Amino acid sequence: MNRERMAVKYDLEKRKYVLGGAAFVIVLLYLARLFSLQMLSDDFKRNADSNAFLKRIQYPARGSITDRNGRLLVYNQPAYDIMVVMNEQVGVDTTDLCNSLGITREWYERRMAEIKDLYRNPGYSRYTQQLFMSQLSGEEFSRFQEKLFRFPGFYVQKRSIRQYQYPNAAHILGDVGEVSPNDIKADDYYQPGDYIGKLGVERSYEKQLRGTKGTEILLRDARGRIKGHYQGGQFDQAPVPGKNLTLSIDLDLQALGERLMTGKMGSIVAIEPKTGEILCMVSSPNYDPRMMVGRQRGRNNNILGQDPHRPLLNRAIMGQYPPGSTFKTGQALTLLQEGIIVPSTAYPCSRGFHYRGLTVGCHGHGSPLPLIPAIATSCNGYFCWGLYHMLSNRTKYSTVQDAMTRWKDYMVSMGFGYPLGVDLPGEKRGMIPNAQYYDKAYKQSWNALSIISIAIGQGEVNLTPLQIANLGATIANRGYFITPHVVKNIQDEELDTLYTKKRYTMVEQQYYDVVVQGMRSAVLGGTCRGAISPWYEVCGKTGTAQNPHGQDHSVFMGFAPMDDPQIAICVYVENGHYGATFGVPIGALMMEQYLRGELSEASMARAEQFENRHLYTPFDYDSREQ
């Protein structure tokens, strides 16, 4: 019996400790939770603060953009966003709200769901303002402002949106749109509903243009009514406006280029050789930058995206084309520097290059001929023979691969094969093949004849119009270039040294002088006769680039004046046939506009003719808008 009593007593003692331990754990968990809520979590604090304070972001004015002559291209105009604090919108008459804003109930419900979606709206909080509707006009804002008191939790945030003064330079200027989730993840400056540069200088100079946000702290009473600034605004922070940009673009030159390229696909790029400043950058077809403003931006972007001619593509830096005979100038410089030729070296050209059953055709001209006339007449045979003798020279190079590597190094030093580094997003590198490329393509069995077409800017060689224009600037400078850029000046800030430093090629100045003579001869009596001017000496080189998908491309590369170069230019017209058909006359008109400040009457008539010569049927935007 005693043993049984002892067992019962032991069980009771055991239960007492178990119950006591459980109670202790519960109390401990409660205290831990209480500590977490009061000390580690700011939910209650935020809730309390949200009842007493309203922290309102003050958005800075985005920097303005002007052209090189001070003409205003981009500025700001007022707009209004509707913001919502989810925790405060109690008892809102949603029907009245929708009618006041001119939206449907379905749109309202969809937008509310998007705001609460943490994937689409990372960082969402029910205590902070969220963007409900953006970019109301002044008239829309006035109508809504009268009824705002009926909609607790809804606020008006004054913003500014971009306004583009002219219908030009869309690919350079770019546009501004609402931030994406990736933008927010990449930079904690942004929150949902903010705007960011999407393309052009709006994108590449976003940090300079955007400025710094400010904050004002407002007091609210128990009913949520604003009673004024907390402590008289002592803790408010004023926004810092963005910095203004001065572009290197000449608006008149840009506008003329866009007119001349109407109905054509291609590009015009003009550079000031001494500074690397881009004077114009035309990509055709283009679009009016004012299409990408306001709530219609997304709709218009979709319409432009459906155009098969791809107006959103900046062909000046993204188009990769065979440079054709403009590339021969780079070949001449390489052959001279390597000692493969001297200016008096003559090669035969009986309507082209003929060797061991291989033929590269040419047009009629004198034969044999030395280098300067070969540049002037754009002789294919001359440059094919020159490259053949370089790649086959076993005295200077142990293998064809060694010779090819040396050739490639010259091309890279001239700015080919890699992005130049222009201050615009999306620049492509073009294509300069190397020995490894051909080893793989030909399974180690290749020679100079296998790749001879690269001597005349065909085959695997591809350049962007910017790279071709930069070649012209390099020749104009007799051996160096400064990285092309579209921003001339940033308010209170120096340009990156990349845009001020001279980049020298592997070729000595004396050989550039020879090529300049050849390009001058091309204008005086060769393939560029259409570019001759009575006011200044033009140097040029045509290109007729073979196109397997249609008519040949028309190309012109040149600069002027010869001894004091102020402009270097590339004109590239897709399916434009000979270089002299479109490239040369368009280039001549562009140089005249820039160097003289205007076109003569005869040139204006000629410009009008080219404006009306269309090479493709424009996309029917009106039908897409229905």
C-alpha positions as CSV (number, residue, x, y, z in Angstrom):
1,M,0.0,0.0,0.0
2,N,2.8,2.4,0.9
3,R,4.5,1.6,-2.3
4,E,1.3,2.6,-4.2
5,R,1.0,5.9,-2.3
6,M,4.6,6.7,-3.1
7,A,4.0,6.1,-6.8
8,V,0.9,8.4,-6.9
9,K,2.8,11.1,-5.0
10,Y,5.7,10.8,-7.5
11,D,3.3,11.2,-10.5
12,L,1.7,14.3,-8.9
13,E,5.1,15.8,-8.3
14,K,6.1,15.0,-12.0
15,R,2.9,16.6,-13.3
16,K,3.5,19.7,-11.2
17,Y,6.9,20.2,-12.8
18,V,5.5,19.6,-16.3
19,L,2.6,22.1,-15.8
20,G,5.0,24.6,-14.3
21,G,7.4,24.2,-17.2
22,A,4.7,24.6,-19.7
23,A,3.4,27.7,-18.0
24,F,6.9,29.1,-17.9
25,V,7.4,28.5,-21.6
26,I,4.1,30.2,-22.5
27,V,5.0,33.2,-20.4
28,L,8.4,33.3,-22.0
29,L,6.9,33.1,-25.5
30,Y,4.5,35.9,-24.6
31,L,7.2,38.1,-23.3
32,A,9.4,37.4,-26.4
33,R,6.5,38.3,-28.7
34,L,5.8,41.4,-26.7
35,F,9.4,42.4,-26.9
36,S,9.4,41.8,-30.6
37,L,6.3,43.9,-31.2
38,Q,7.5,46.8,-29.1
39,M,11.2,46.8,-29.6
40,L,12.0,45.0,-32.9
41,S,9.0,45.7,-35.1
42,D,8.0,49.2,-36.2
43,D,4.4,48.2,-37.2
44,F,2.8,49.8,-34.2
45,K,5.0,52.8,-34.4
46,R,4.3,53.2,-38.1
47,N,0.6,52.8,-37.4
48,A,0.7,55.4,-34.7
49,D,2.9,57.8,-36.7
50,S,0.6,57.4,-39.7
51,N,-2.2,58.7,-37.6
52,A,-0.3,61.7,-36.5
53,F,2.2,62.4,-39.3
54,L,2.1,62.3,-43.1
55,K,5.5,62.1,-44.7
56,R,5.2,63.4,-48.2
57,I,7.9,63.0,-50.8
58,Q,8.9,66.2,-52.6
59,Y,10.1,65.3,-56.1
60,P,12.9,67.4,-57.6
61,A,12.6,69.1,-61.0
62,R,14.4,66.9,-63.6
63,G,17.2,68.7,-65.4
64,S,16.5,70.4,-68.7
65,I,18.3,69.5,-71.9
66,T,19.5,72.0,-74.6
67,D,21.3,71.7,-77.9
68,R,24.9,73.0,-78.4
69,N,23.5,76.4,-79.3
70,G,21.3,76.8,-76.2
71,R,18.0,75.8,-77.7
72,L,15.7,74.2,-75.2
73,L,14.9,70.6,-76.3
74,V,13.5,69.0,-73.1
75,Y,11.8,70.6,-70.1
76,N,9.2,69.9,-67.4
77,Q,5.6,70.6,-67.1
78,P,3.3,70.0,-64.1
79,A,1.3,66.8,-63.7
80,Y,-0.5,65.2,-60.8
81,D,-0.5,61.7,-59.4
82,I,-3.2,60.2,-57.2
83,M,-1.7,58.4,-54.2
84,V,-3.5,56.0,-51.8
85,V,-2.7,54.8,-48.3
86,M,-4.5,51.5,-48.0
87,N,-4.8,51.6,-44.2
88,E,-6.8,54.8,-44.4
89,Q,-9.3,54.3,-47.2
90,V,-12.2,53.4,-45.0
91,G,-15.8,53.9,-46.2
92,V,-14.8,55.3,-49.6
93,D,-17.6,55.5,-52.2
94,T,-15.8,53.7,-55.0
95,T,-18.5,54.4,-57.5
96,D,-18.2,58.2,-56.8
97,L,-14.4,57.8,-57.0
98,C,-14.4,56.0,-60.3
99,N,-16.8,58.6,-61.8
100,S,-14.7,61.5,-60.5
101,L,-11.6,60.0,-62.2
102,G,-13.3,58.7,-65.3
103,I,-12.3,55.1,-64.7
104,T,-14.3,51.9,-64.6
105,R,-14.9,49.7,-61.5
106,E,-13.0,46.9,-63.2
107,W,-10.0,49.2,-63.6
108,Y,-10.2,50.3,-60.0
109,E,-10.2,46.7,-58.7
110,R,-7.4,45.6,-61.0
111,R,-5.2,48.6,-59.9
112,M,-5.8,47.9,-56.2
113,A,-4.8,44.3,-56.8
114,E,-1.6,45.4,-58.6
115,I,-0.7,47.7,-55.7
116,K,-1.0,44.8,-53.2
117,D,0.9,42.4,-55.4
118,L,4.3,42.1,-53.7
119,Y,5.9,40.7,-56.9
120,R,4.7,43.7,-59.0
121,N,5.1,46.2,-56.2
122,P,8.0,45.1,-54.0
123,G,8.2,47.0,-50.7
124,Y,4.4,47.5,-50.5
125,S,3.1,48.8,-47.2
126,R,-0.4,49.6,-46.2
127,Y,0.8,52.5,-44.2
128,T,2.6,54.4,-46.9
129,Q,1.4,56.2,-50.0
130,Q,1.2,54.1,-53.1
131,L,0.7,55.3,-56.7
132,F,-2.9,54.8,-57.7
133,M,-3.1,56.8,-60.9
134,S,-0.4,58.8,-62.6
135,Q,0.0,62.0,-64.7
136,L,-3.4,63.7,-64.4
137,S,-3.6,66.9,-66.4
138,G,-4.3,70.3,-64.7
139,E,-7.9,70.1,-65.8
140,E,-8.4,66.5,-64.5
141,F,-6.7,67.5,-61.2
142,S,-9.0,70.5,-60.7
143,R,-12.1,68.3,-61.1
144,F,-10.8,65.7,-58.7
145,Q,-9.5,68.2,-56.1
146,E,-13.0,69.5,-55.5
147,K,-14.2,66.1,-54.3
148,L,-10.9,64.9,-52.6
149,F,-12.4,65.4,-49.1
150,R,-14.9,62.6,-49.9
151,F,-12.2,60.0,-50.4
152,P,-10.2,59.3,-47.2
153,G,-6.8,57.7,-47.9
154,F,-6.5,59.3,-51.3
155,Y,-4.0,62.2,-51.8
156,V,-2.7,64.3,-54.7
157,Q,1.0,64.3,-55.4
158,K,2.3,67.1,-57.6
159,R,4.9,65.8,-60.1
160,S,6.5,67.0,-63.3
161,I,6.6,65.2,-66.6
162,R,8.9,65.7,-69.6
163,Q,8.0,67.8,-72.5
164,Y,9.9,67.6,-75.8
165,Q,10.0,70.9,-77.6
166,Y,10.7,69.6,-81.1
167,P,9.8,66.4,-83.1
168,N,13.5,65.6,-83.6
169,A,16.3,63.5,-82.0
170,A,14.0,60.9,-80.3
171,H,16.8,58.3,-80.4
172,I,19.2,60.7,-78.7
173,L,16.9,62.2,-76.1
174,G,15.1,59.0,-75.2
175,D,12.1,59.1,-72.8
176,V,11.0,58.7,-69.2
177,G,8.6,56.1,-67.9
178,E,7.5,54.4,-64.7
179,V,10.1,52.3,-62.9
180,S,10.1,48.6,-63.2
181,P,10.6,46.1,-60.3
182,N,14.1,45.5,-61.6
183,D,14.8,49.3,-61.4
184,I,13.7,49.3,-57.8
185,K,15.8,46.3,-56.9
186,A,18.9,47.9,-58.6
187,D,18.6,51.3,-56.8
188,D,16.9,52.0,-53.5
189,Y,16.4,55.6,-54.6
190,Y,13.3,54.5,-56.4
191,Q,9.9,53.4,-55.1
192,P,6.8,52.2,-57.0
193,G,5.4,55.0,-59.1
194,D,8.7,56.9,-59.6
195,Y,9.9,57.7,-63.1
196,I,13.2,56.8,-64.7
197,G,14.9,57.4,-68.0
198,K,14.2,54.6,-70.3
199,L,16.3,55.3,-73.4
200,G,18.8,57.9,-74.8
201,V,20.5,60.5,-72.6
202,E,17.4,60.3,-70.3
203,R,18.7,56.8,-69.4
204,S,22.5,57.2,-69.6
205,Y,22.5,60.4,-67.6
206,E,19.6,59.4,-65.2
207,K,21.6,60.1,-62.0
208,Q,22.5,63.6,-63.1
209,L,19.1,64.5,-64.4
210,R,16.9,63.0,-61.6
211,G,18.2,65.2,-58.7
212,T,17.5,64.3,-55.1
213,K,14.2,63.8,-53.4
214,G,13.0,66.0,-50.5
215,T,10.6,65.2,-47.7
216,E,8.0,67.3,-45.8
217,I,6.4,66.0,-42.6
218,L,2.8,67.1,-42.0
219,L,0.7,66.9,-38.9
220,R,-2.8,65.4,-38.9
221,D,-5.6,65.5,-36.5
222,A,-7.7,62.5,-35.3
223,R,-9.9,62.7,-38.4
224,G,-6.8,62.7,-40.7
225,R,-7.1,66.4,-41.7
226,I,-3.8,68.2,-42.4
227,K,-3.0,70.7,-39.7
228,G,0.3,72.0,-41.0
229,H,4.0,71.2,-40.9
230,Y,5.5,69.3,-38.0
231,Q,7.4,71.9,-35.9
232,G,7.1,74.5,-38.5
233,G,8.9,72.4,-41.1
234,Q,12.1,72.2,-39.1
235,F,12.6,68.6,-40.2
236,D,11.6,69.0,-43.8
237,Q,14.2,68.4,-46.5
238,A,13.9,70.4,-49.7
239,P,14.5,68.5,-53.0
240,V,17.6,69.2,-55.0
241,P,16.9,69.8,-58.7
242,G,18.6,67.6,-61.4
243,K,21.5,68.9,-63.4
244,N,20.9,70.5,-66.8
245,L,22.6,69.0,-69.8
246,T,23.9,70.7,-72.9
247,L,24.1,68.3,-75.8
248,S,26.6,68.5,-78.6
249,I,23.8,68.1,-81.1
250,D,23.1,70.9,-83.6
251,L,19.3,71.0,-83.8
252,D,19.2,72.5,-87.4
253,L,21.6,69.8,-88.6
254,Q,19.6,67.1,-86.9
255,A,16.3,68.3,-88.4
256,L,17.8,68.5,-91.9
257,G,19.2,65.0,-91.6
258,E,15.8,63.6,-90.5
259,R,14.2,65.4,-93.4
260,L,16.7,64.0,-95.9
261,M,16.2,60.4,-94.6
262,T,12.4,60.6,-94.8
263,G,11.2,57.3,-96.4
264,K,14.6,55.7,-96.2
265,M,16.1,53.3,-93.7
266,G,19.6,54.0,-92.4
267,S,21.5,56.5,-90.5
268,I,23.5,59.8,-90.6
269,V,26.2,60.5,-87.9
270,A,28.3,63.7,-87.9
271,I,31.2,64.3,-85.5
272,E,33.3,67.3,-84.6
273,P,36.8,65.6,-85.1
274,K,38.7,67.8,-82.6
275,T,36.4,67.1,-79.7
276,G,34.5,63.9,-80.5
277,E,31.2,65.8,-80.0
278,I,28.4,64.2,-82.1
279,L,26.8,67.0,-84.1
280,C,23.9,64.9,-85.3
281,M,22.7,61.3,-85.0
282,V,19.9,60.4,-87.3
283,S,18.3,57.0,-87.3
284,S,15.6,56.4,-89.9
285,P,12.7,55.6,-89.6
286,N,12.3,57.6,-86.5
287,Y,9.4,58.9,-84.4
288,D,8.3,62.0,-82.6
289,P,9.6,61.9,-79.0
290,R,6.3,63.6,-77.9
291,M,4.6,60.3,-78.6
292,M,6.3,58.9,-75.5
293,V,4.8,61.3,-72.9
294,G,1.9,60.9,-70.6
295,R,-0.5,58.0,-70.0
296,Q,-0.4,57.2,-73.8
297,R,3.2,56.3,-73.6
298,G,2.7,52.5,-73.3
299,R,0.1,52.5,-76.0
300,N,2.3,54.4,-78.5
301,N,5.3,52.3,-77.6
302,N,3.3,49.2,-78.6
303,I,2.2,50.7,-81.9
304,L,5.8,51.7,-82.7
305,G,6.9,48.2,-81.8
306,Q,4.6,46.7,-84.4
307,D,6.2,48.7,-87.2
308,P,8.2,46.2,-89.3
309,H,10.7,48.9,-90.1
310,R,11.7,49.1,-86.4
311,P,11.6,52.9,-85.7
312,L,12.6,52.3,-82.0
313,L,16.0,50.8,-83.2
314,N,18.8,53.4,-83.1
315,R,20.5,52.3,-86.3
316,A,23.4,54.7,-85.7
317,I,24.7,52.6,-82.8
318,M,22.8,49.4,-83.1
319,G,22.8,48.8,-86.8
320,Q,25.7,46.6,-87.9
321,Y,26.4,46.8,-91.6
322,P,29.2,46.0,-94.1
323,P,31.1,49.2,-94.5
324,G,31.9,48.6,-98.1
325,S,34.6,50.7,-99.7
326,T,34.8,53.2,-96.9
327,F,36.8,50.4,-95.2
328,K,39.5,50.7,-97.8
329,T,40.9,53.8,-96.1
330,G,41.7,51.7,-93.0
331,Q,43.2,49.0,-95.2
332,A,45.5,51.6,-96.9
333,L,46.7,52.8,-93.5
334,T,47.5,49.3,-92.3
335,L,49.3,48.3,-95.5
336,L,51.4,51.5,-95.4
337,Q,52.3,51.2,-91.7
338,E,53.3,47.6,-92.1
339,G,55.5,48.3,-95.1
340,I,53.5,46.1,-97.4
341,I,53.1,49.0,-99.8
342,V,54.4,52.6,-100.3
343,P,52.3,55.3,-101.9
344,S,53.8,54.6,-105.3
345,T,53.1,50.8,-105.2
346,A,50.9,49.9,-108.2
347,Y,48.6,46.9,-108.6
348,P,46.8,45.7,-111.7
349,C,43.0,45.8,-111.9
350,S,41.5,44.4,-115.0
351,R,37.9,44.9,-113.9
352,G,38.8,43.3,-110.5
353,F,41.1,41.0,-108.6
354,H,41.8,37.7,-110.4
355,Y,44.1,35.0,-108.9
356,R,44.0,31.2,-108.9
357,G,40.4,31.1,-110.2
358,L,39.1,33.6,-107.7
359,T,37.6,36.9,-109.0
360,V,36.5,40.0,-107.1
361,G,34.8,42.3,-109.6
362,C,35.5,46.0,-110.1
363,H,34.4,48.9,-112.3
364,G,36.3,50.4,-115.2
365,H,39.3,52.6,-114.5
366,G,43.0,52.9,-115.3
367,S,45.3,49.9,-114.6
368,P,47.8,49.4,-113.0
369,L,47.5,52.3,-110.6
370,P,49.2,53.5,-107.3
371,L,47.5,54.1,-104.0
372,I,46.1,57.7,-104.2
373,P,44.2,57.0,-107.5
374,A,43.1,53.6,-106.1
375,I,41.4,55.4,-103.2
376,A,40.0,58.0,-105.6
377,T,38.5,55.4,-107.9
378,S,37.7,52.9,-105.2
379,C,39.6,50.1,-106.9
380,N,38.7,46.7,-105.5
381,G,41.7,45.0,-107.1
382,Y,44.2,47.2,-105.4
383,F,43.1,46.5,-101.9
384,C,42.6,42.8,-102.5
385,W,46.1,42.5,-103.7
386,G,47.4,44.5,-100.8
387,L,45.7,42.3,-98.2
388,Y,46.8,39.2,-100.1
389,H,50.4,40.2,-99.9
390,M,50.1,41.0,-96.2
391,L,48.5,37.7,-95.2
392,S,50.8,35.7,-97.4
393,N,54.0,37.4,-96.3
394,R,56.1,34.8,-94.5
395,T,59.1,37.1,-94.1
396,K,57.2,39.3,-91.7
397,Y,54.7,36.8,-90.2
398,S,55.3,33.2,-89.5
399,T,51.8,32.0,-90.3
400,V,48.6,33.4,-91.8
401,Q,47.2,33.4,-88.3
402,D,50.0,35.7,-87.1
403,A,49.4,38.1,-90.0
404,M,45.7,38.0,-89.4
405,T,46.2,38.9,-85.7
406,R,48.4,41.8,-86.7
407,W,45.7,43.0,-89.1
408,K,43.0,42.7,-86.4
409,D,45.1,44.8,-84.0
410,Y,45.2,47.6,-86.4
411,M,41.4,47.5,-86.9
412,V,40.8,47.5,-83.2
413,S,43.1,50.5,-82.7
414,M,40.9,52.4,-85.3
415,G,37.8,51.8,-83.2
416,F,36.4,48.7,-84.8
417,G,35.2,45.4,-83.4
418,Y,34.3,46.8,-79.9
419,P,31.9,49.5,-78.7
420,L,33.5,52.9,-78.9
421,G,31.9,53.9,-75.6
422,V,29.4,56.5,-76.7
423,D,27.3,57.9,-73.9
424,L,24.1,56.3,-75.1
425,P,22.7,52.9,-74.1
426,G,22.7,49.9,-76.5
427,E,25.8,50.5,-78.6
428,K,26.8,47.4,-80.6
429,R,30.3,46.3,-81.3
430,G,30.2,45.4,-85.0
431,M,32.3,42.5,-86.2
432,I,36.1,42.3,-86.9
433,P,37.0,38.6,-87.5
434,N,40.2,37.2,-86.0
435,A,42.4,34.2,-86.7
436,Q,40.5,32.0,-84.2
437,Y,37.2,32.8,-85.9
438,Y,38.6,31.6,-89.3
439,D,40.3,28.6,-87.7
440,K,36.9,27.4,-86.5
441,A,35.1,28.3,-89.6
442,Y,37.6,26.6,-92.0
443,K,38.8,23.9,-89.6
444,Q,42.4,25.3,-89.7
445,S,42.5,25.2,-93.5
446,W,42.4,28.8,-94.8
447,N,44.6,31.4,-96.5
448,A,44.4,34.9,-97.8
449,L,42.2,34.0,-100.7
450,S,39.7,32.4,-98.4
451,I,38.9,35.7,-96.8
452,I,39.9,38.3,-99.4
453,S,36.5,40.1,-99.4
454,I,37.3,41.7,-96.0
455,A,39.8,43.9,-97.8
456,I,36.9,45.8,-99.4
457,G,34.6,45.9,-96.3
458,Q,32.6,42.9,-97.2
459,G,32.6,39.3,-95.9
460,E,32.5,39.0,-92.1
461,V,33.3,42.7,-91.5
462,N,30.4,44.7,-90.0
463,L,30.6,48.3,-88.5
464,T,28.0,50.6,-87.0
465,P,27.5,54.0,-88.7
466,L,29.0,55.6,-85.7
467,Q,32.2,53.6,-86.2
468,I,32.3,54.6,-89.8
469,A,31.9,58.3,-88.9
470,N,34.6,57.9,-86.3
471,L,36.9,56.6,-89.0
472,G,36.3,59.8,-90.9
473,A,37.1,61.8,-87.7
474,T,40.3,59.8,-87.1
475,I,41.5,60.4,-90.6
476,A,40.6,64.1,-90.3
477,N,42.7,64.3,-87.1
478,R,45.5,62.4,-88.8
479,G,45.7,59.5,-86.4
480,Y,43.6,59.9,-83.3
481,F,40.0,60.2,-82.1
482,I,38.2,61.2,-79.0
483,T,35.4,58.9,-78.0
484,P,32.2,60.2,-79.6
485,H,29.7,61.6,-77.2
486,V,26.4,63.5,-77.3
487,V,26.6,65.4,-74.1
488,K,28.8,68.5,-74.3
489,N,28.4,69.9,-70.8
490,I,26.9,68.8,-67.5
491,Q,25.9,71.6,-65.1
492,D,28.6,71.9,-62.3
493,E,30.2,68.7,-63.3
494,E,33.1,67.6,-65.6
495,L,32.7,65.1,-68.4
496,D,34.2,61.7,-67.9
497,T,37.8,61.6,-69.1
498,L,36.8,59.0,-71.7
499,Y,35.3,61.9,-73.6
500,T,38.3,64.2,-73.4
501,K,41.2,61.9,-73.9
502,K,42.9,61.4,-77.3
503,R,43.0,57.7,-78.5
504,Y,45.8,57.1,-81.0
505,T,45.8,54.4,-83.6
506,M,48.8,52.2,-84.5
507,V,49.4,54.3,-87.7
508,E,51.8,57.2,-88.0
509,Q,50.6,60.6,-89.1
510,Q,52.5,60.6,-92.3
511,Y,50.4,57.8,-93.7
512,Y,47.2,59.5,-92.8
513,D,48.4,62.4,-95.0
514,V,48.6,60.0,-98.0
515,V,45.0,58.8,-97.4
516,V,43.7,62.3,-97.0
517,Q,45.2,63.1,-100.5
518,G,43.4,60.0,-101.8
519,M,40.1,61.1,-100.3
520,R,40.5,64.6,-101.7
521,S,41.2,63.2,-105.1
522,A,37.9,61.2,-104.8
523,V,36.0,64.4,-104.5
524,L,37.9,66.3,-107.2
525,G,37.7,63.6,-109.9
526,G,36.7,60.2,-108.4
527,T,33.6,58.6,-107.0
528,C,32.8,61.5,-104.6
529,R,32.5,64.3,-107.2
530,G,29.0,65.0,-106.0
531,A,30.4,66.3,-102.8
532,I,32.6,69.1,-104.3
533,S,32.0,72.5,-102.8
534,P,33.1,76.1,-103.9
535,W,33.4,77.2,-100.2
536,Y,35.7,74.5,-98.6
537,E,37.7,71.5,-99.5
538,V,35.9,68.2,-98.9
539,C,37.5,64.8,-98.5
540,G,35.4,61.7,-99.0
541,K,35.1,58.0,-99.7
542,T,32.1,56.2,-101.1
543,G,30.9,52.7,-100.4
544,T,28.6,50.4,-102.2
545,A,28.0,47.6,-99.7
546,Q,26.6,44.4,-101.1
547,N,23.4,43.3,-99.5
548,P,22.3,39.7,-99.9
549,H,18.7,40.6,-99.0
550,G,18.1,43.3,-101.6
551,Q,19.6,46.3,-103.3
552,D,23.1,47.4,-102.3
553,H,23.5,49.9,-99.5
554,S,24.7,53.4,-100.3
555,V,27.5,54.7,-98.1
556,F,29.5,57.9,-97.8
557,M,32.2,58.8,-95.3
558,G,34.0,62.1,-95.4
559,F,35.1,65.3,-93.6
560,A,35.7,69.0,-94.3
561,P,37.5,71.3,-94.5
562,M,40.5,69.3,-95.4
563,D,43.2,71.2,-93.4
564,D,40.9,72.4,-90.6
565,P,38.3,69.7,-90.1
566,Q,35.2,70.8,-88.4
567,I,32.8,68.0,-89.4
568,A,33.3,64.3,-90.2
569,I,30.2,62.4,-91.4
570,C,28.9,59.0,-92.3
571,V,25.7,58.6,-94.4
572,Y,24.3,55.0,-94.6
573,V,21.2,54.4,-96.7
574,E,19.9,50.9,-96.8
575,N,19.1,49.6,-100.3
576,G,20.2,52.9,-101.7
577,H,22.4,51.4,-104.5
578,Y,25.7,53.2,-105.3
579,G,27.4,55.4,-102.8
580,A,27.1,58.3,-105.1
581,T,23.3,57.8,-105.4
582,F,22.3,58.8,-101.9
583,G,25.3,58.8,-99.6
584,V,27.4,61.5,-101.4
585,P,24.7,64.1,-102.1
586,I,23.1,63.7,-98.6
587,G,26.5,64.1,-97.0
588,A,27.3,67.2,-99.1
589,L,24.1,68.8,-98.0
590,M,24.7,68.1,-94.4
591,M,28.2,69.5,-94.5
592,E,27.0,72.6,-96.2
593,Q,24.3,73.2,-93.6
594,Y,26.8,72.9,-90.7
595,L,29.8,74.7,-92.2
596,R,27.8,77.6,-93.7
597,G,24.9,77.7,-91.3
598,E,22.3,77.4,-94.1
599,L,21.7,75.9,-97.5
600,S,21.9,77.8,-100.8
601,E,18.8,78.0,-102.9
602,A,20.1,75.3,-105.2
603,S,20.9,73.1,-102.3
604,M,17.4,73.7,-100.7
605,A,15.8,72.5,-103.9
606,R,18.1,69.5,-104.0
607,A,17.2,68.7,-100.3
608,E,13.5,68.8,-101.2
609,Q,14.1,66.3,-104.0
610,F,15.8,63.8,-101.6
611,E,13.2,64.3,-99.0
612,N,10.6,63.1,-101.5
613,R,12.6,60.1,-102.7
614,H,11.2,57.2,-100.7
615,L,12.7,53.7,-100.7
616,Y,10.0,51.9,-98.7
617,T,6.3,52.2,-97.9
618,P,5.8,53.8,-94.4
619,F,3.9,51.8,-91.8
620,D,0.2,52.8,-91.5
621,Y,0.0,54.0,-88.0
622,D,-3.6,55.4,-88.4
623,S,-5.0,51.9,-89.0
624,R,-3.3,50.7,-85.8
625,E,-4.8,53.4,-83.8
626,Q,-8.4,52.5,-84.7
